[in-house]
Amino acid sequence: MAILRPDLAIIGSGSGNTLVTPFWDDKQVVLAEKGVGSEGAFGGTCLNVGCIPTKMFVRASEAARAPEEAARLNVSQRTEAVDWPGLRDRIFSRIDPISAAGRRHRDEHLDHVTLIREQVRLTGPRSFAAADGTRVEADRLVLAAGSRAELPDVPGIELPQVHTSDSIMRLGELPRRILIVGGGYVACEFAGIFDGLGSEVVQINRSQGLMKSVDAEVADRYTDLAQQRWDVRLRRTLLDVHRSEDQLQGAVTALIDGPEGRETVEADIVLIALGRRPNTDLIGADEVGLDLHADGRLVVDAHQQVLRDGAPVPGLFALGDICSAVQLKHVANHEARVVAHNLEHPDRLRTARHRAIPSAVFTHPELAQVGLTEAEAVAERGAEHVTTKTQDFGDTAYGWAMEDTTGIFKVIADRRDGEILGAHVMGYQASNLIQPVVQAMSFGQDAHTAARGQYWIHPALSEVVENALLGLDVPVGEDAPL
């Protein structure tokens, strides 16, 4: 049985992979990665089964929708066909070589790095064992093992027609009918993708609306629009999945419980998108006494040090989905930069910054948000101190050009001093439009200064941000920008 005693060990090859900096060139590093997705790929969720390939599918789906927008602009065009195998292969012919090259670089080209391609479990605060018996006892250990799709405990979940985001993008052909279970960002992104590409989509969600994590005004408008585009059934719960009578077609029947009793949905494919759970159980974090949140995440301090009995474990850090309440790649990347610094400079620890974290949902229409919702702002500051403005895309010049009737930009501020508390966007390029507000919040600019302290290109769509900020009821001092 091999025993390795590296200077640094890392569990997880997503953002954790970036920790192998030149600082470690003359030291020994062990990187453990069992592989993600159905292909067991190297490089983490985002590269292989998350952010990057999904957005490539989103882009193709939006291209297939082009006739809808063209019709509003007195242009007639049509989508002739969607080549799903070609689309899938184009995407993964780019993704898979990057993943393979990353693995080869760590495994074959760096003499000071040992790659363990197996599931590992902790045996102590800074030690773990692999399935083949290899034991690792590290001076410093980083837990970056990520998260995985949550699966409900229902009969039929093991059928080959049932998928998660790990496998759905590798389908052999575009499904004619797809049932999507869930109402969050993964479910809504894939609903938009498959609807745009031409599948018949049924989406069920146990709550009253979709995207309940965003501001209520945006969530309600998005739910209404989604219901106009595909079959959205609310207050439904999946009970089981079984093979349909017409087994030659490979279809399945889903049994669903709803407000009016039980119902069935016939589908070629079922996508389970009920959220993600941290992989702390897979690495045995609880068994070695590490502190956990109620949802299973590791507890870390401001320096990303893992806690045990309320105190940081020397030399033990965590980053990304396994510890963060915000499961976003840009958050994991920031935490990785903090951990990298703290590993290399233990006498000058830096703290992670978890303020003004934006997120986007690349569904149709696109959603983006940062900061507090209106309800959260009222609860925190009091209704009398909160001002909001919802600006329609269609009330700006570029909105006219687009003939947009659904896009909105909502901003929330403290009416006493103009502090921006949050922003919520639904519509074209929402993920880009929100960035000026993210920047203003990050650098402490009040709403009026953010709006009047810079030029806004006319007649760009970004004027919807400017107008929303100017629509807030906030104080304007005598020396404020004009």
URWO-V69733 format. One record per helix or strand of 3 or more residues. SS is the DSSP state (hx for helix, st for strand). FROM is the first residue (numbers start at 1). TO is the last residue. Records with the same first field share a line. If there is no record, write none. Layout:
SS: FROM-TO / FROM-TO
//
This chain:
st: 8-11 / 29-32 / 113-116 / 120-124 / 127-130 / 135-137 / 140-143 / 147-149 / 177-181 / 200-205 / 231-234 / 237-243 / 252-258 / 261-267 / 269-272 / 276-278 / 305-308 / 311-318 / 358-361 / 367-371 / 386-392 / 408-414 / 419-426
hx: 15-19 / 22-24 / 44-49 / 51-64 / 66-72 / 84-109 / 168-170 / 185-197 / 216-229 / 247-249 / 280-283 / 286-288 / 320-322 / 329-344 / 374-381 / 383-385 / 393-395 / 397-402 / 430-433 / 435-442 / 447-452 / 463-470
//
